[in-house]
Amino acid sequence: MRRLVRIIATFPAVLLALAVSTMPALAAIKTVTLTVSGMTCAACLITVKTALTKVHGVEKAEVSFEKKEAVITYDDTKTNVDKLKEATKNAGFPSTEER
């Protein structure tokens, strides 16, 4: 009987350890502003926005033709700034991170 009591007493600790070890990292929603060179028309804006929104983890992309920039909100557990810059580059519009 004592053995059973000990086993039952340790059960919550075991469950907690399992829960912590299998929990995914907490997502941090981040926002970055990229300077996008080469945009010369409104169609460029659409191309850049489409490329960015196709990146897994991007929640929102606002692109300004006038400012030559893109403001992107993304989940940093799914993507990163390098992948965002790669997406604009692959669409024909290299970008750099504003600091």
Backbone as CSV, one residue per row, in Angstrom:
resi,resn,N_x,N_y,N_z,CA_x,CA_y,CA_z,C_x,C_y,C_z
1,MET,0.825,-1.192,0.000,0.000,0.000,0.000,0.872,1.260,0.000
2,ARG,1.968,1.251,0.810,2.850,2.428,0.850,3.480,2.685,-0.515
3,ARG,3.811,1.625,-1.193,4.417,1.764,-2.518,3.438,2.446,-3.479
4,LEU,2.201,2.057,-3.423,1.174,2.664,-4.254,1.010,4.142,-3.912
5,VAL,1.053,4.482,-2.646,0.933,5.878,-2.213,2.106,6.684,-2.761
6,ARG,3.329,6.125,-2.707,4.504,6.817,-3.246,4.381,7.043,-4.748
7,ILE,3.903,6.037,-5.438,3.734,6.159,-6.888,2.716,7.243,-7.208
8,ILE,1.602,7.230,-6.512,0.568,8.240,-6.742,1.081,9.632,-6.373
9,ALA,1.884,9.719,-5.324,2.408,11.014,-4.886,3.362,11.617,-5.910
10,THR,4.084,10.778,-6.645,5.035,11.304,-7.638,4.386,11.539,-9.004
11,PHE,3.179,11.094,-9.175,2.496,11.218,-10.462,2.377,12.672,-10.946
12,PRO,1.964,13.640,-10.117,1.889,15.027,-10.605,3.242,15.564,-11.084
13,ALA,4.310,15.224,-10.410,5.639,15.690,-10.824,6.027,15.101,-12.170
14,VAL,5.694,13.850,-12.382,5.993,13.198,-13.658,5.184,13.859,-14.778
15,LEU,3.924,14.127,-14.531,3.095,14.789,-15.537,3.638,16.171,-15.874
16,LEU,4.049,16.908,-14.864,4.600,18.241,-15.084,5.880,18.160,-15.920
17,ALA,6.749,17.233,-15.605,7.994,17.067,-16.358,7.704,16.727,-17.816
18,LEU,6.746,15.863,-18.049,6.380,15.513,-19.424,5.801,16.708,-20.166
19,ALA,4.958,17.463,-19.496,4.336,18.629,-20.126,5.385,19.665,-20.505
20,VAL,6.311,19.934,-19.628,7.346,20.931,-19.893,8.277,20.480,-21.008
21,SER,8.622,19.202,-21.025,9.563,18.721,-22.033,8.955,18.646,-23.428
22,THR,7.637,18.575,-23.534,7.004,18.477,-24.843,6.342,19.770,-25.290
23,MET,6.412,20.823,-24.483,5.797,22.094,-24.860,6.625,22.767,-25.944
24,PRO,5.959,23.286,-26.975,6.703,24.028,-27.992,7.174,25.358,-27.416
25,ALA,8.195,25.916,-28.042,8.672,27.224,-27.598,7.559,28.234,-27.778
26,LEU,7.474,29.165,-26.851,6.455,30.189,-26.963,6.784,31.119,-28.116
27,ALA,5.793,31.359,-28.927,5.989,32.224,-30.091,6.117,33.666,-29.647
28,ALA,7.014,34.342,-30.295,7.143,35.775,-30.085,6.772,36.436,-31.398
29,ILE,5.724,37.217,-31.359,5.316,37.940,-32.550,6.208,39.171,-32.649
30,LYS,6.876,39.286,-33.766,7.812,40.391,-33.964,7.421,41.195,-35.195
31,THR,7.920,42.412,-35.236,7.709,43.277,-36.395,9.060,43.800,-36.849
32,VAL,9.268,43.785,-38.156,10.511,44.281,-38.734,10.164,45.188,-39.909
33,THR,10.997,46.188,-40.114,10.846,47.060,-41.274,12.021,46.803,-42.215
34,LEU,11.685,46.492,-43.456,12.700,46.271,-44.478,12.654,47.409,-45.488
35,THR,13.807,47.920,-45.845,13.909,48.870,-46.942,13.991,48.041,-48.210
36,VAL,13.071,48.307,-49.145,12.991,47.511,-50.367,13.386,48.394,-51.544
37,SER,14.538,48.112,-52.098,15.012,48.912,-53.227,14.417,48.389,-54.529
38,GLY,14.354,49.269,-55.500,13.947,48.837,-56.832,12.474,48.918,-57.141
39,MET,11.640,49.256,-56.190,10.211,49.368,-56.499,9.984,50.651,-57.300
40,THR,9.435,50.495,-58.507,9.224,51.658,-59.376,7.766,51.879,-59.745
41,CYS,6.894,50.951,-59.342,5.477,51.113,-59.690,4.596,50.372,-58.685
42,ALA,3.298,50.576,-58.811,2.348,49.942,-57.896,2.358,48.421,-58.019
43,ALA,2.658,47.917,-59.214,2.719,46.462,-59.399,3.868,45.857,-58.590
44,CYS,4.939,46.628,-58.423,6.070,46.169,-57.609,5.608,45.925,-56.171
45,LEU,4.797,46.835,-55.665,4.259,46.727,-54.300,3.505,45.410,-54.136
46,ILE,2.675,45.095,-55.103,1.888,43.860,-55.040,2.809,42.633,-55.075
47,THR,3.838,42.682,-55.910,4.783,41.564,-56.014,5.500,41.327,-54.690
48,VAL,5.973,42.407,-54.061,6.690,42.289,-52.787,5.749,41.779,-51.695
49,LYS,4.552,42.348,-51.626,3.593,41.930,-50.593,3.222,40.458,-50.763
50,THR,3.001,40.037,-51.985,2.659,38.634,-52.250,3.795,37.712,-51.830
51,ALA,5.018,38.083,-52.156,6.180,37.258,-51.782,6.295,37.137,-50.271
52,LEU,6.095,38.238,-49.567,6.220,38.212,-48.105,5.102,37.420,-47.445
53,THR,3.882,37.574,-47.917,2.771,36.875,-47.270,2.793,35.368,-47.533
54,LYS,3.565,34.937,-48.519,3.706,33.496,-48.766,4.705,32.823,-47.816
55,VAL,5.485,33.612,-47.097,6.458,33.050,-46.160,5.704,32.512,-44.943
56,HIS,5.936,31.239,-44.632,5.282,30.608,-43.479,5.651,31.364,-42.201
57,GLY,4.646,31.815,-41.474,4.877,32.539,-40.226,4.593,34.026,-40.320
58,VAL,4.437,34.540,-41.537,4.111,35.963,-41.696,2.628,36.159,-41.406
59,GLU,2.337,37.054,-40.487,0.956,37.348,-40.136,0.416,38.545,-40.913
60,LYS,1.298,39.506,-41.196,0.858,40.704,-41.908,2.050,41.351,-42.590
61,ALA,1.824,41.870,-43.790,2.870,42.598,-44.508,2.236,43.854,-45.098
62,GLU,2.765,44.992,-44.707,2.315,46.269,-45.256,3.468,46.844,-46.057
63,VAL,3.235,47.081,-47.335,4.292,47.555,-48.223,3.927,48.945,-48.725
64,SER,4.900,49.852,-48.649,4.697,51.225,-49.108,5.612,51.508,-50.289
65,PHE,4.988,51.795,-51.428,5.746,52.160,-52.626,6.441,53.502,-52.408
66,GLU,5.736,54.444,-51.799,6.279,55.785,-51.582,7.501,55.772,-50.660
67,LYS,7.429,54.993,-49.587,8.531,54.935,-48.613,9.591,53.908,-49.000
68,LYS,9.289,53.079,-49.993,10.192,51.989,-50.402,10.513,51.064,-49.222
69,GLU,9.448,50.708,-48.471,9.658,49.843,-47.313,8.510,48.869,-47.134
70,ALA,8.803,47.822,-46.363,7.805,46.822,-45.998,7.873,46.637,-44.490
71,VAL,6.718,46.663,-43.842,6.632,46.411,-42.403,5.948,45.065,-42.254
72,ILE,6.669,44.107,-41.673,6.194,42.732,-41.605,6.039,42.302,-40.154
73,THR,4.889,41.701,-39.851,4.640,41.110,-38.538,4.695,39.598,-38.728
74,TYR,5.524,38.943,-37.907,5.748,37.507,-38.113,5.962,36.782,-36.790
75,ASP,5.786,35.473,-36.843,6.007,34.576,-35.711,7.454,34.096,-35.795
76,ASP,8.269,34.477,-34.808,9.697,34.155,-34.902,10.032,32.690,-34.646
77,THR,9.043,31.874,-34.310,9.305,30.436,-34.217,9.117,29.762,-35.573
78,LYS,8.566,30.502,-36.541,8.300,29.930,-37.859,9.152,30.547,-38.965
79,THR,9.609,31.765,-38.774,10.431,32.413,-39.791,11.362,33.423,-39.135
80,ASN,12.192,34.053,-39.940,13.128,35.045,-39.415,13.385,36.107,-40.483
81,VAL,14.132,37.122,-40.107,14.382,38.249,-41.011,15.116,37.800,-42.267
82,ASP,16.047,36.885,-42.136,16.782,36.411,-43.317,15.839,35.776,-44.346
83,LYS,14.864,35.022,-43.884,13.904,34.405,-44.809,13.019,35.461,-45.465
84,LEU,12.693,36.519,-44.730,11.894,37.603,-45.299,12.686,38.337,-46.379
85,LYS,13.964,38.603,-46.086,14.818,39.269,-47.070,15.017,38.371,-48.299
86,GLU,15.135,37.083,-48.072,15.280,36.141,-49.185,14.035,36.156,-50.073
87,ALA,12.860,36.262,-49.448,11.608,36.292,-50.217,11.540,37.521,-51.117
88,THR,11.942,38.685,-50.600,11.900,39.882,-51.446,12.954,39.790,-52.550
89,LYS,14.118,39.261,-52.210,15.185,39.104,-53.211,14.747,38.163,-54.328
90,ASN,14.136,37.040,-53.949,13.675,36.070,-54.946,12.560,36.638,-55.828
91,ALA,11.852,37.641,-55.307,10.801,38.304,-56.090,11.383,39.407,-56.971
92,GLY,12.690,39.631,-56.857,13.347,40.631,-57.688,13.577,41.972,-57.010
93,PHE,13.362,42.007,-55.687,13.483,43.253,-54.950,14.324,43.044,-53.684
94,PRO,15.637,43.173,-53.795,16.489,43.010,-52.613,16.078,43.989,-51.507
95,SER,16.241,43.565,-50.272,15.857,44.413,-49.143,16.908,44.351,-48.048
96,THR,16.887,45.361,-47.197,17.769,45.404,-46.039,16.933,45.762,-44.821
97,GLU,17.382,45.275,-43.670,16.672,45.552,-42.429,16.996,46.953,-41.943
98,GLU,15.958,47.709,-41.594,16.161,49.024,-40.987,16.467,48.815,-39.521
99,ARG,17.396,49.571,-39.019,17.769,49.461,-37.597,17.472,50.736,-36.869
